[in-house]
């Protein structure tokens, strides 16, 4: 039971439908769509479109999408990869010949062809009840008529002022007098409204052909980008087979590479070899084992996660019990690894996450992102499209699985997830935040399945991860736990900002109800009816 004297919010409960997003306007949009006869997919796309307006540092029409969908609440999970591709002229040799060995975050070469609009249109057409124009109506209204700047959104916007000031279009469109819109003020994006209106009228062609595509490609070419109108016209996502593992009698589903969902599953598989549930949720024992498992899993991300259409990814081997046993053998329960061993396969060969469940128990696990805050911080002048910088996920290293190549998709950080049991979907969930996401999936799911927490409690618990050679913890992790981790050989530091943002909806089939949790580190809410 929740302690009413403590600040965390309550889990939200409802019967007919529920939406959990990182912004109140998006949650309300999803509920309005459900009440108007739309289903979970219609509502998820509508909420994502609203977030593209009201939380523009995290997502936008110039970004990418991944989705897991459980029709009618069955365990037959559908996965969709809506990530964009490198331009047809993007050859590693060209970059190396021009002295480019990695992609700067603001470089036009970091901009891959956006996958968002193609994904929205395809998913609504295939699984929704509404037309794309109706789904986008509320987002267009927010862009044209205005929306109010929320606290966490404002803070992120202020942090991005310098980057946005470096692009004349971004400065004119997204800053007010050279600064972020003030907290609680009303802001509009009329150019983005016109772009969304073009999509509402013409579907995907309203974005990938005609004036919008010409505006984006023309601006990228001015900056030195290799993009062409043909690259945009050819943009298309695809349905893929989800990958999964087991945790405590449930099955955890993720999208396959080029996303990093496999990293979360590797972490979960390693940790299945320990009695995590017997440890205190914030104990040094639990944190240490999770940290070491994550270090090994992220080593494999760097080596193996890439576009499977253009690289050999040994997914089955990476997810095998035998491989998890091998990795576990590298972990000392009492000491941190001084150096993570190199990959050795056995010879046997800133983002928005949201979730919606409707009255028919269609369940959408949906993630949409432009990668870094405001993506590349490049904005097309006539369409107002903030362009992603997912190309930063590539390496420029011929022979590497994740080497940039024409039409290739980069290693991707955004990962939706779905929990099932038997023949039923149990919980669409996700925890956003760049590299933190596999940590978040593992952490939140263990909190629920091993410690019996409800969705909100699981999201509230203090977080941690390993990056840049150190263990970063939120300040609410007890000091004695930090000391114990340091004693085991970890370099421990307080994270300068909260980790991630998550949403989850638990489907209680026996009670006929839904239980939703939403990220306390964001502005959002869980709404149901």
C-alpha positions in Angstrom: 0.0 0.0 0.0 1.2 3.5 -0.8 2.4 5.6 2.1 0.1 8.7 1.9 2.7 10.7 3.8 5.4 10.3 1.2 5.5 12.4 -2.0 5.3 9.7 -4.8 2.0 9.6 -6.7 -0.5 6.8 -6.7 -0.8 4.1 -9.4 -3.8 5.0 -11.6 -6.6 2.5 -12.0 -9.4 2.4 -14.6 -11.7 -0.1 -16.3 -12.2 0.9 -20.0 -9.0 2.4 -21.2 -5.7 4.0 -20.1 -2.9 6.1 -21.4 0.4 6.9 -19.7 2.7 9.5 -21.3 5.3 12.1 -20.3 3.0 15.1 -20.7 -0.6 15.8 -19.6 -1.6 17.1 -23.0 -0.6 13.8 -24.6 -2.3 11.6 -22.1 -5.5 13.7 -22.5 -5.2 13.4 -26.3 -5.0 9.6 -26.1 -8.1 9.4 -23.8 -10.0 11.8 -26.1 -9.2 9.5 -29.1 -10.3 6.4 -27.2 -13.6 8.0 -26.2 -14.2 9.1 -29.8 -14.0 5.5 -31.0 -10.3 5.2 -31.7 -8.4 2.2 -30.5 -5.0 1.9 -28.7 -3.0 2.4 -31.9 -4.9 5.5 -32.9 -4.5 6.9 -29.4 -0.8 6.0 -29.3 0.0 7.8 -32.5 -2.2 10.7 -31.5 -0.3 11.0 -28.2 3.1 10.7 -30.0 2.0 13.5 -32.4 1.0 15.7 -29.5 4.3 15.0 -27.8 6.1 16.0 -31.0 4.6 19.4 -30.5 4.6 20.0 -26.7 7.9 18.2 -25.9 10.0 19.0 -29.0 13.3 18.4 -27.4 12.5 14.7 -27.0 10.6 13.8 -30.1 9.2 15.0 -33.4 8.1 14.3 -36.9 11.8 14.4 -37.9 12.6 11.4 -35.7 12.0 7.6 -35.6 9.6 5.1 -34.1 9.6 1.6 -32.7 6.4 -0.1 -31.6 5.2 -3.4 -30.0 1.5 -4.1 -30.3 -0.6 -6.8 -28.8 -4.0 -7.0 -30.7 -6.9 -7.8 -28.4 -4.5 -8.4 -25.5 -3.1 -11.6 -27.0 0.5 -12.8 -26.6 0.9 -12.6 -30.4 3.0 -9.5 -30.2 3.6 -7.5 -33.4 6.8 -5.5 -33.7 7.4 -2.6 -36.0 10.7 -1.0 -36.8 10.2 2.6 -38.0 13.9 3.7 -37.9 15.3 5.8 -40.6 18.2 5.0 -43.0 21.4 6.7 -44.1 21.3 8.5 -47.4 22.1 6.5 -50.5 25.4 8.3 -51.0 26.6 7.8 -47.4 29.6 5.6 -47.8 32.2 5.2 -45.1 35.0 5.7 -47.6 33.6 9.2 -48.6 33.6 10.3 -45.0 37.1 9.0 -44.4 38.4 10.7 -47.5 37.0 13.9 -46.3 38.6 13.6 -42.9 35.3 12.7 -41.0 35.9 9.8 -38.6 32.8 10.3 -36.4 29.6 12.3 -36.6 29.2 15.5 -34.6 25.7 15.9 -33.0 24.9 19.0 -35.1 26.3 17.7 -38.4 24.0 17.2 -41.3 25.7 13.8 -41.8 24.2 12.7 -38.4 20.7 13.2 -39.9 19.2 10.0 -41.1 16.0 10.0 -43.1 13.1 10.3 -40.6 11.0 7.3 -40.1 8.3 8.7 -37.9 5.6 9.8 -40.3 5.9 6.7 -42.4 5.5 4.6 -39.3 2.5 6.6 -37.9 0.7 6.3 -41.2 1.4 2.6 -41.7 0.5 1.6 -38.1 -2.8 3.6 -38.1 -3.8 2.2 -41.5 -3.0 -1.4 -40.5 -4.2 -1.4 -36.9 -6.3 1.7 -36.2 -9.9 2.6 -36.5 -9.4 6.1 -37.6 -7.9 8.0 -40.6 -4.6 9.7 -40.0 -6.1 13.1 -40.4 -8.4 12.5 -37.4 -5.5 11.0 -35.4 -3.4 14.1 -36.0 -6.2 16.7 -35.4 -5.4 17.5 -31.7 -1.6 17.7 -32.3 -2.3 20.1 -35.2 -4.5 22.2 -32.9 -1.7 22.4 -30.2 0.9 23.4 -32.8 -1.3 26.1 -34.4 -3.2 27.4 -31.4 -0.7 26.9 -28.7 0.3 24.8 -25.7 1.6 25.6 -22.2 5.3 25.0 -21.3 5.5 22.4 -18.5 8.3 22.4 -15.8 10.5 19.5 -17.0 10.0 20.6 -20.6 11.1 24.1 -19.7 14.2 22.9 -17.9 15.3 20.8 -20.9 14.6 23.7 -23.3 16.8 26.0 -21.2 19.6 23.5 -21.3 19.4 23.4 -25.1 19.4 27.2 -25.7 23.1 27.3 -26.8 22.7 24.4 -29.3 19.5 25.9 -30.7 21.2 29.3 -31.1 23.7 27.7 -33.4 21.1 27.2 -36.1 19.3 30.3 -37.5 16.1 28.4 -38.2 16.1 26.7 -34.7 16.7 30.1 -33.1 13.9 31.8 -34.9 11.4 29.0 -34.5 12.1 27.5 -31.1 13.5 30.3 -29.1 11.8 33.5 -27.9 14.1 36.4 -27.8 17.0 34.0 -27.9 15.8 32.0 -24.9 13.6 29.1 -24.2 9.9 29.9 -23.8 9.2 30.7 -20.2 7.6 28.3 -17.7 3.9 28.4 -18.0 3.9 30.5 -21.1 1.9 29.7 -24.3 4.0 28.6 -27.3 3.0 27.9 -30.9 4.7 26.1 -33.8 2.7 27.3 -36.9 5.1 25.9 -39.4 5.0 22.4 -37.8 1.2 22.7 -37.9 1.3 23.2 -41.7 3.6 20.1 -42.0 1.2 18.0 -40.0 -1.7 19.3 -42.0 0.1 18.1 -45.2 0.3 14.6 -43.6 -3.3 14.7 -42.5 -4.3 15.5 -46.1 -1.9 13.3 -48.1 -0.7 10.7 -45.6 3.0 9.8 -45.8 3.4 11.4 -49.2 2.6 14.8 -47.5 6.0 14.5 -45.8 8.2 12.4 -48.0 7.4 14.0 -51.3 6.4 17.6 -52.3 7.2 20.8 -50.4 8.1 19.3 -47.0 10.6 16.9 -48.4 12.0 19.6 -50.7 12.4 21.9 -47.7 14.2 19.4 -45.5 16.5 18.0 -48.3 17.3 21.5 -49.5 18.3 22.7 -46.1 20.5 19.6 -45.4 22.2 20.0 -48.8 23.0 23.7 -47.9 24.7 22.3 -44.8 26.7 19.8 -46.8 24.4 16.8 -46.3 24.2 13.9 -48.9 20.4 13.5 -48.8 18.3 13.4 -51.9 14.6 13.5 -52.6 14.8 9.9 -53.7 16.1 9.0 -50.2 13.0 10.5 -48.7 10.5 9.0 -51.3 11.9 5.6 -50.6 11.6 5.8 -46.8 9.8 2.8 -45.3 9.7 0.9 -42.0 9.0 -2.8 -41.6 7.3 -5.4 -39.4 9.9 -7.6 -37.7 9.8 -10.6 -35.4 10.1 -9.6 -31.7 12.8 -11.2 -29.5 12.2 -12.3 -26.0 13.3 -14.0 -22.8 11.7 -15.3 -19.6 11.5 -13.7 -16.2 9.8 -15.3 -13.2 7.1 -17.0 -15.3 6.5 -14.1 -17.7 7.9 -13.5 -21.1 9.6 -10.1 -21.9 9.4 -9.0 -25.6 11.6 -6.5 -27.3 12.2 -5.3 -30.8 15.2 -7.0 -32.4 18.4 -5.2 -33.6 19.1 -2.6 -34.9 17.5 -1.6 -31.6 19.2 -2.3 -28.3 16.4 -4.3 -26.8 18.7 -7.3 -27.0 20.9 -5.6 -24.4 18.1 -5.6 -21.9 17.4 -9.2 -22.5 21.1 -10.2 -22.1 21.1 -8.3 -18.8 18.0 -10.1 -17.6 19.4 -13.5 -18.7 22.6 -13.0 -16.7 20.7 -11.9 -13.6 18.4 -14.9 -13.7 21.3 -16.8 -12.3 21.1 -14.9 -9.0 18.4 -14.8 -6.3 17.8 -11.1 -6.8 14.4 -11.2 -5.1 16.1 -12.2 -1.8 18.2 -9.0 -1.8 17.0 -5.6 -0.6 15.8 -3.6 -3.7 18.4 -0.9 -2.9 21.2 -3.1 -1.6 24.7 -3.0 -2.8 24.5 -6.7 -3.7 21.7 -6.1 -6.2 23.2 -2.9 -7.6 26.7 -4.5 -8.0 25.4 -7.6 -9.8 23.2 -5.5 -12.1 26.1 -3.1 -12.9 28.4 -5.9 -13.8 25.7 -7.6 -16.0 25.1 -4.3 -17.7 28.8 -3.7 -18.4 29.0 -7.1 -20.2 25.8 -6.5 -22.1 26.9 -3.1 -23.3 30.2 -4.5 -24.4 28.1 -6.8 -26.7 26.0 -3.9 -27.9 29.2 -2.2 -29.2 30.2 -5.3 -31.0 27.0 -6.8 -32.3 24.0 -4.4 -32.5 23.5 -3.1 -36.0 21.1 -3.3 -39.0 20.4 -7.1 -39.4 19.6 -6.5 -43.1 23.2 -5.5 -43.7 25.1 -7.3 -40.9 25.3 -10.7 -39.3 23.8 -10.5 -35.8 24.0 -13.8 -33.8 20.7 -13.1 -31.9 19.9 -16.7 -30.9 23.4 -17.2 -29.5 23.4 -13.9 -27.7 20.1 -14.8 -26.0 21.0 -18.5 -25.2 21.2 -19.8 -21.6 24.7 -21.1 -22.4 25.9 -17.6 -23.3 24.3 -16.1 -20.2 26.2 -18.7 -18.1 29.5 -17.7 -19.8 28.9 -14.1 -19.1 27.9 -14.8 -15.5 31.2 -16.6 -14.9 33.0 -13.3 -15.5 31.3 -11.7 -12.5 32.7 -11.6 -9.0 29.9 -11.0 -6.5 32.3 -9.1 -4.3 34.5 -7.1 -6.7 34.0 -4.9 -9.8 35.7 -6.1 -13.0 38.8 -3.9 -13.5 38.4 -4.3 -17.2 35.5 -5.8 -19.1 36.8 -8.8 -21.1 36.5 -8.7 -24.9 33.5 -10.3 -26.7 33.8 -14.0 -27.0 30.8 -15.8 -28.5 30.6 -19.6 -27.9 31.8 -21.6 -30.9 28.4 -23.0 -31.5 27.6 -19.9 -33.2 16.8 12.9 -24.4 13.1 10.3 -26.3 9.4 9.8 -25.4 7.9 6.5 -24.4 4.1 6.0 -24.1 1.7 3.2 -23.7 -2.1 2.9 -24.3 -4.5 0.0 -23.6 -8.1 0.3 -24.8 -11.5 -1.3 -23.8 -10.8 -4.3 -26.1 -7.4 -4.7 -24.5 -5.4 -3.8 -27.6 -2.1 -2.8 -26.1 0.4 -0.4 -27.7 4.0 0.0 -26.5 5.2 3.0 -28.4 8.5 5.0 -28.5 9.3 8.0 -30.6 12.6 10.0 -30.6 14.9 12.5 -32.2 17.8 11.2 -30.1 19.8 14.1 -28.5 17.9 17.0 -27.1 16.2 18.6 -30.2 18.0 16.0 -32.3 20.7 17.6 -34.4 19.4 21.1 -33.4 18.8 21.6 -37.1 15.4 22.8 -38.2 14.1 23.0 -41.7 13.1 26.6 -42.5 9.6 26.2 -44.1 8.3 23.0 -42.5 9.6 23.6 -38.9 10.8 20.0 -38.7 13.4 19.3 -36.0 15.8 16.8 -37.6 17.1 13.9 -35.6 20.8 12.9 -35.3 20.5 9.1 -35.2 23.5 8.9 -37.6 25.5 9.4 -34.4 24.6 5.7 -33.7 26.9 4.6 -36.6 30.6 4.1 -36.6 32.8 5.0 -39.5 34.8 1.9 -39.6 34.7 -0.3 -42.7 34.2 -4.0 -41.7 32.4 -3.2 -38.5 28.8 -4.5 -38.3 27.6 -1.0 -37.5 29.7 0.8 -40.1 27.7 3.5 -42.0 26.5 2.3 -45.4 24.0 3.6 -48.0 20.5 2.8 -46.9 21.6 1.3 -43.6 19.9 1.8 -40.2 22.1 2.7 -37.3 22.3 1.1 -33.9 19.3 2.5 -32.1 18.7 3.2 -28.4 14.9 3.5 -28.3 13.2 0.3 -27.2 9.5 -0.4 -26.3 8.7 -3.6 -24.4 5.8 -5.9 -23.8 5.2 -8.4 -21.0 3.1 -11.5 -21.7 2.0 -14.6 -19.8 0.5 -17.6 -21.5 -1.8 -16.4 -24.2 -2.3 -12.9 -22.8 -0.5 -9.5 -22.9 0.1 -8.4 -19.3 1.9 -5.1 -19.5 3.1 -2.8 -22.2 6.0 -0.8 -20.7 9.2 1.2 -21.4 11.8 3.3 -19.8 13.3 6.0 -22.0 16.6 7.8 -21.8 19.3 6.9 -24.3 21.7 4.4 -23.1 19.8 4.0 -19.8 17.0 2.1 -21.4 18.2 -1.5 -21.0 19.1 -0.7 -17.4 15.6 0.8 -16.9 13.8 -2.2 -18.4 15.7 -4.6 -16.2 15.3 -2.5 -13.1 11.6 -1.7 -13.4 10.6 -5.2 -14.4 12.5 -6.8 -11.6 10.9 -4.3 -9.2 7.5 -5.6 -10.2 8.1 -9.3 -10.8 10.7 -10.0 -8.1 9.7 -7.5 -5.4 6.0 -7.3 -5.9 5.8 -3.5 -6.6 3.0 -2.0 -8.5 3.8 0.0 -11.7 4.1 3.4 -9.9 6.3 2.0 -7.1 8.5 0.3 -9.6 9.0 3.5 -11.5 9.6 5.6 -8.4 12.5 3.6 -7.0 15.9 5.3 -7.1 17.9 4.4 -10.2 21.5 3.8 -11.2 23.6 2.8 -14.2 27.2 2.4 -15.4 28.5 4.7 -18.1 31.7 6.6 -18.9 33.7 4.4 -16.6 31.7 5.1 -13.5 28.5 4.0 -11.6 26.1 6.9 -11.6 23.4 6.9 -9.0 20.5 9.1 -8.1 21.0 11.0 -4.8 18.2 9.1 -3.1 20.3 5.9 -3.2 21.4 5.4 0.4 24.9 6.7 1.2 25.9 3.4 2.8 25.1 1.6 -0.5 27.3 4.1 -2.4 30.1 3.4 0.1 29.7 -0.4 -0.3 29.9 -0.1 -4.1 33.0 2.0 -3.8 34.5 -0.6 -1.5 33.9 -3.2 -4.2 36.0 -1.2 -6.6 33.4 0.9 -8.4 33.9 4.6 -9.1 30.6 6.1 -7.8 29.2 9.5 -8.7 25.9 11.3 -8.3 24.1 11.6 -11.6 23.8 15.3 -12.7 20.2 14.6 -13.9 17.5 12.0 -13.2 17.6 8.8 -15.2 15.1 8.2 -17.9 11.4 8.3 -18.0 9.0 5.4 -18.0 5.4 4.3 -18.3 3.6 1.0 -17.7 0.1 -0.3 -17.8 -0.7 -3.6 -16.0 -3.7 -5.5 -17.4 -5.5 -7.4 -14.6 -7.5 -9.9 -16.5 -9.2 -11.3 -13.4 -10.5 -8.0 -12.1 -11.1 -6.5 -15.6 -9.1 -3.4 -14.7 -5.9 -1.5 -15.7 -3.2 -0.2 -13.4 -1.0 2.6 -14.8 2.2 4.1 -13.6 4.0 7.1 -15.1 7.4 8.7 -14.7 7.8 10.9 -11.6 10.9 12.4 -13.2 8.8 13.9 -16.0 5.7 16.1 -16.4 3.4 13.3 -17.4 0.4 11.6 -15.9 -1.5 8.3 -16.2 -5.1 8.8 -17.2 -7.9 6.3 -17.5 -11.7 6.1 -17.7 
